[in-house]
Amino acid sequence: MKDKLIKLVNELKYLALVFLFLVILFKAVFYKESITIVLKSAWGLFYMFLLPGFFIVYYWHDKLDFIERIIIGFPTSAVIIGVSSYYLGISGIHVKYHVIIPLILILAGLVITIIKKDGGNNEST
Amino acid sequence: MNVFNKNLYEIIVLISIIYAALFLGAGNTLDHIIEHDRPYGYLASDAFWHEIYAEGIKETGSYKTYVPYIEGGFDDVVANNPPVLPHLAVMFSFVTGLNLFDAEILLVYLIAIVALLVFFMIIRRTNSFLAILSIPLALLLFKDKFSTVYTWGIWTYLSSTMFIISFAWSIDRLDMKKISLLMGLFLTGTIIGYFSNFIYSVGFIIFYFAIIFLLTHKLQISKLKEVGKGIIYAMLFSSYYLYIFYFTLYKTFGQLRGIIKASEFTGYRIPLITDLKWMGIIILVGFLSYLVFTKKKLRIVYLFPIFMFIASFANYIGFEKRALTVRYFWPVYLSVFFGLVFFMLINFIKIKQKTLIAVGISLGLIVSLSFYDYNNYSGSIMDPYHWEAFKWIGSNVNEGEEMLYFYSYALEQTAILMYGRTIPYIIRIKDLSPFIEAWAVPRNITMKIVKEAVAYIPYKKGPFSFGYHGKETPKEFWNPNRDICSFDYILIDKVQNEKVTQDYNQMVIGKLMESGNELVFNNPFSVIIKIQDKGDCV
């Protein structure tokens, strides 16, 4: 478990670099846009799709490398958030409160990672 | 292990393709600005409809029913358009603070880029050099007819395509523990994103396992069990939407249609094989090379694109636009055969620096395909003058007051009328023509209520019984003959593309103003007149 958490902490540094990359990418593409809007947009992408997806897919960290987990984390997060928001809305919880869903997913992913029992082989593909 | 050391050449190519894709797609269309003063990059009615569904969710807090003003005032219409994208857009808007129309179109482009990256991962599992040589072709997603999907609003198909490709990724990972859960989530995305992609997912499962069985005589029971679990999860996660879908979209439009050729379809700009141009020849060579030289032919990386290519011709068995829209992702699906040509060439020529050569070719392809057939698609059919008018209407026309839109060429994409947030009555040119000929102000005239009517405007009668306002209300309800003086406000465009209608509209404005009505809004393009005497305003 200690190795798993050390690996996770190391990868959080890469996550920070991913966020920095997003900011630079958005500014390079949307060069006419203000830095404030660029930062907000990059943060939205990061908070809604990349962070929750990363922590959920971390369950398979021994099978998938960092790049693959970041990429597949996006659709994972998108479908969970989209479906959850749909059902929560129908059950009467106003959509403006659904912004907390990504945070719940991040925490859930962390908990699952911590309680998951590792198999023997931790080698990434 | 340092991710950069191991994957540096991949990271270089990925950064390049992501930058190029975002620049050519969202950057190009949105004029390199994220936040606009009006819906920008929206070039057809369908794009506006998707944004309007999302606006309804933001307004009401849920997607139980549509907002009444998009359905002729009915407040019980069951929301049935696929819900994933509008919910993601609303949340993205809340989190970023962006206007919803900016958030949604940006999200659409990001989803396309993620879809191509997931496919990159599928190819990469076979060979990472093959992946970096293949993925540049995906830049065609933002060129010519393939780019129609963003600006014309074919968005539910697009969002679901990310999920079907992710599903294919999960099929290639059936050795992973609990992968059925991820598979179930991605299949849910196809169901709640665009149901046809779920049909194709199931079709691919049958195709894939049937081919493996035919060629190897092995029925992979354990893998089939995982797939079965995935389908069950998907059914559970999407159960409520499946119930809605059955009684709405399926019952009204779920049947197979007649055969239609791609070149005859008029709804969208459908890509043809000839639109692949010289790249199509390379793809064909790659496919032939796959048949002749590739040893591991049964890999998902080859079978999935083959299946989706076949599926894109299902218009010949009645799938109509549900098959034709698959073609928009040919640049992704067929990229593996494109890359295979360069991959085999590099392996054939015995050189030492294969990594450098592969990266060089990949980057060269990215640059050349970026500049190839470069076009600027920026703009919007929502001009700033009408946007200003709609914002005025939304803020000043009270509940219970009625708004009439006089005929205008600028309002022919009628979805934009929904931004007035009031039931839109519009006078059509065919009904106005006799009055133009007579040079008379129309009093009693047939008009049209603009509405969303994809599934005949369904409503719940009971738990398993739905009615359809679109079928049950008489035609006269949606095309009433009314006195223009019975409205509270009338919007008339002073500017038209033809002199006769422009002069006519200005005559009508003049007559209404002479009769004592109040000019409450005026900009260089449009006026809004408040009717003072509903009995006799002209």
Interface residues (C-beta under 8 A of the other chain):
Chain A: Y14 F21 L25 F26 A28 V29 F30 Y31 K32 E33 I37 V38 K40 S41 W43 G44 L45 Y47 M48 V57 Y59 W60 K63 D65 F66 I67 E68 I71 I72 F74 P75 T76 A78 V79 I80 I81 G82 V83 S85 Y86 Y87 G89 I90 G92 I93 H94 V95 K96 H98 V99 I101 P102 G119 S124 T125
Chain B: M1 V3 K6 N7 E10 I11 L14 I15 I18 Y19 L22 F23 A26 G27 L30 D31 H32 I33 I34 E35 I57 K58 G61 S62 Y63 K64 P83 V84 L85 H87 L88 V90 M91 F92 F94 V95 T96 G97 L98 A103 L106 L110 I111 V114 L117 V118 F120 M121 R124 R125 S159 M162 F163 S166 W169 R173 M176 K177 K178 L182 L185 F186 T188 G189 I192 F237 S238 Y240 Y241
